[in-house]
Amino acid sequence: MSDAPRRLGRWINLPILLSFAVFGTLPYWVEAIGLYQYLGLEIMVWVIFALGYNLLLGYAGLPSFGHGAFIGIGAYAFGVTQFDLVANLWVCLIAAVVITGLCGLVAALLVSRRRGIYFALMTIAIGQVFFFIASKWTSVTGGEDGLLNIERLPVDLGFISIDIHDTASLYYLAFAAYAVVVVLLWRLVHSPFGRILGAIRQNEERVRFLGYNVFLYKAIAFVLSAAVAGLAGGLFAMAQEGAYIQIMSLQWSGTVVLMTLIGGGLVSFWGPVFGVILYFIARDILGAYTEGWLLWFGLMFMLLVMFKPEGLAGIWRDTTRSLHPRQGARGARAAVPNQTPAE
């Protein structure tokens, strides 16, 4: 029994519980601060996508610049399964995860032996291939028109069926998916597998010389990241009530990279969460004043890269260390041997 709290701490800690408290109550206070319910749903979907993406960029050091293709594949897989197979929420979500994971496996087999700029360029090319297929395979994807009238299927728990047609109900389905994803990813990055990914980010050749199959670890990370993107894609299809090829474009692939970096995904597990929140709030607040809000957001990104490349998570870390210098010094000394992303 004495080991139970320690074992539980491997899966859930205070930051996870705080995120559950904030996101779990969001529909009750989001309108009170001048925002709207659908914004919370958007944030939840993109947080899931960005957390999965950060497994590649932040932990394995693999810059995928075509990752928007996978959230699009997940959306299409959800819609096609609903229309042509069975209109069941769980089957459609599983299909979105599995099909996107398989597409991620194909991509991983092609890119996992590459490093650095060659890896990044290969992911762009593969993302564009998937985009081209989606735009031309009109009998399945609807081409430029997309898949329309995707339903928000009820949550069938066997003994009860919960309708999620309203935004708040769908938000809580996305929140439940977030809770599962964040706990599993937290445990994964703090497992031996996660530590090996961190070592690959630091020095891939050294890890290979130690006897690890670097290709296999990179491929597994890529497939898992794609599968999480597929889950986000299924939720996105229900939120939009459709699946469209625009989400698979280079613009949105770049957006998730920007979200992750500006939030501090390279130094913190929570960086993508901060980045997604900042992006959507900036879009709504700055967008209310100017159509060129992306220019100002881009300038904000440039300033962070120039003066604080660790992003928002790095600013938070340094602020807490300045408020508690002794704890910060101990934390810094403890972090030196591992050199994996800070929490």
N, C-alpha and C positions, 0 to 999 in steps of 0.2 A: 504493500500500500504506500510505503514511503517513496517509491519510485514513480507513483502515478502523476504527481504534479510536474516532475521533470519530463516525463514522457509526453504529457499534454502540452508542455511548453515547446516541444519540437514541432507541434502543429499549429498552435495558436498562442499569440503573445499580446501584449497590451496594444501596440499599433494596429494589429488586425482587429481587435475588439473595438478600438476607437473608430476605425473605418466602418465597421458594421453599425456602430451607433449613429454615425453621421449619415451614411447612405441609407440606413434602415428607416430613419425618420425624415428623410429629405422631402417626400411628398407633403408633409405636414407644415413645413416652414419655407419651402422654396418660393411660393407666391408671396409670402409676407415680406421677402427682401426684394421684390420687384421682378422676379423671374417667372418662369412658367414650367408646368409639369413635363412637357415634352423635352425640355432641355435636360432634365434629370435623366430621362430615358436615353437620350443621345450620349450623355456623359457615361452612363453605365455601360452601354454597348462598346464605346470606344476605349474605356478603361480596360475592359476584358481583352480587346484586341491589342492594346498597347502593352499590357502586362505580358501577354504571350510573345509579342514581338521583342520585348526586352530580354527574354531568355536568350535570343540570338545576339542582339547588339550589346546589351549591358553585361551579360555574363560570359558569353562565348566570344565576344568581340567580332561577330560576323555581321557586317553591314549589308543587309538585304534591302535593296532599293526597288524591288518589285513586289513587295509584300501585299500591296492593295489587291493584287489578283486573288489572294486566298480568301479575303473577306467576301469578295464578289462571288467566288466559287461556292462558298458556304451559302450565300443568299440564293443562288440559282439552284443548288442541290436541295435546299429546303423547299423552294417553290415547285420544282419538277417532281419531287417525291409527293408533295401534297396533291398535285394535279393528276399525276399518272400512276401513283402506287397506292397510297392510303393517306387520308387526311387525319393523321394522328400526330399530336404534338411531339411525343417522345420519339416516334419513328422518324419524323422529319428532322428533328434536331440531331439524332444519332446519324442519320444519313448525311447531314451537313458536315458533321465532325469527321466521319469516316471517309467520305468522298474527298473532302479537302485534305485530309491527312494523306490519302493515296496520291493526290496530285502533288502534295508536298514531298512525298517519297520520290516521285519521278524527278522533281526539281533537285532534291538532295543528292540523288545519284549522279546528277550532272555537275553540281557545283561544289560538293564537299571536298573534292581534292584540290580546289583552288583556294588561294589566300589573297587577302588585301584587295587591291583595286580589281584584280581579275575575278574574285568572288563577287564583288559589287556589280561589275559589268555583266557578269553572267546572270545575276538575279534580275537585272533590268531587262535583259533579252528574254528570259523565261516569262517574266511578268507580261511583256508585250505579246509573246506568243499566246498566252492564255487570253489576253485582251482581244487579240485578233480572232481567236476561235470563238469567243463569246459573241463578237460582233457579226460573224459570218454564219454561225450555226443557227440560223433563224428558226428552224423547225423546233429547236429545243429551248433556246434562250430568248426568242423574240427579237433578236438583233438590236437595232437602235431603239426600238419601242420597249424592250424589256419584257419581263413577266409581270402582268398586271393582276390585281385582285387577289393577291396572296392573303389568306385569312389569318386572323389571330386566333389560332386554334385553342379550344378550352384545355385547361390542365386537368387531365383525367387521372385521378388517384385511385380508381377502382371503386371505392365506397362513396366518392363525391367527385363532381365535375365542377371546376371553377371557371367561370367566364372571365376572359381577359381582354374584352373588346375596348374597354376604356384604358387610357394611358397609364393611370395609377396602378391598375392591376397588372398590366404588361411590365411596368417598371419593377414590380416586386418579383416577377419571374426572372427578369434580367438580374436583379439583386441576388436572387438565390443562385443563379449561375455564377455571378461574381464571387459569392461566398465560397463556392466549391473550388473555383479556379484559383482564388488567392491563397486558400489553404494548401491546395496541392502544389502550386508553384513555390510557395514559401518552403514547404518541406523538401521539394525537389532541389532547390538551389542551395539548401543547407545539408544536403546528403552528399555522400562521396561522389555521386555523379555531378552535382553542382560544383564541387570543388575541382573536379577534373576540367570542367568547362572553364572555370576561372583560370586554371593553369594553362589551358590552351590559349586563352586570351593573352596571357602574359608571354608565353614562349611555346609556340606550337612544336618546334623542333625538339626542344628539351623533353616535352611530354612524349613525343614519339620515341625518343631514345630511351625513355624509362620503360618502354614496352607496351604502352597503351595504344589501342587502335584509334588514332585521331579521326580518321575518316568515319568510323562508326559513331563516335560520340558527336561529331558535327552533324552527321545525318540524322541521328535521333533527335538532337536539339531542333533541327530544321523541321522535322516531321511534327514534333510536339507543338512547335510554334504555329505551324500551319493549321493543325487541328484546333487549337484555341481560336485562331482567326476564323475557322469555319463555324465554330459555335457563335462567335460574335456576328458572323454573317447571317446565320439563321435568325438570330434575334433582330438583326437589322432589317431583314426581309419582312418580319412581322411589324416592326415599328413603321416602316415605309409603306407597308402593304403592297410591296412589289420588289423586284430585283432588276437592277439597271447596270449597264456596262460602265457607266461613268465612275462608279466606285472602284473599278479595276484599273483606272488610269494612273499614269505616273504622278499626277498631281496628288492623289490621295495616298499613294505609296510614299511620296515625299512628306506628306503631312504627318503620318505616323512617326516617321523618323524625327521630324521637327518636334513633335509633342514629346517624344522620349528624351531627346537631348535637352530641350529647354527645361524639362522637369527635373533632369538630373539622373536619368536612368543608368548612366555610366558609374555612378557612385552609390546609388540607393535602389533598393527594391521598389520603393514608393515613388521614385522619380516619374514614371509614366503617369501615375495618378495625378500628381501635381500638374504635369504638362497638359494632360487632357482637360482638366478643369480650367486652367489658364486659357487654353485655346478657345474653348466654347464661350467662356465668359467674355473674353476679349472680342470674339466675333459679334456677340450680341450688344455689348456696351459700345465698342468702337464703331460697329456697323450701324448703330443708331445715329451716328454723327457724320459718317463718311462711307462712301462705297469703296474707297481705297483703304479699308481697315487692314488688309493683309500687308500693305506697305509698312504701316506702323508696327504691326506684329513682327514683320521681318526685321525691322530696325531693332526691336526689343531683343530678338533672337541674336542679332549680330553683336549687340552690346554685351549680352551674356556670354557669348562665345569668346569675345575679346577680353573681358574683364573677370568673368566668373564662369569658366567652362564647365564647372561641376553643376551648373543649373540651380534651380530653385531648391533642390534637396541639399546642395552644397551650401547655399546661403543659410538654410535652416540649421544645418549641422554646425556651421561656424558660429552662428548666433547662440546656439545652446552651449557651445564650448566656451564662448566669451562670458556667458552668464554663470557657468559652472567650470571655471578653469581647471580645477584639480581633476574633476571627472573627465574633462576633455583631454587633459594630458595623459591620463591613464588609458583612455580609449585610443588615443593616437599611438601610444607605445604598444598597446595590444594588437593594433591593426597592422603593424609593420611586417611581421613574419608572414602573414597570409596574403595580403594584397588583393583580396577579393572585394567586390563592391561592398561599401559600407551600408549599414541598415538605417 
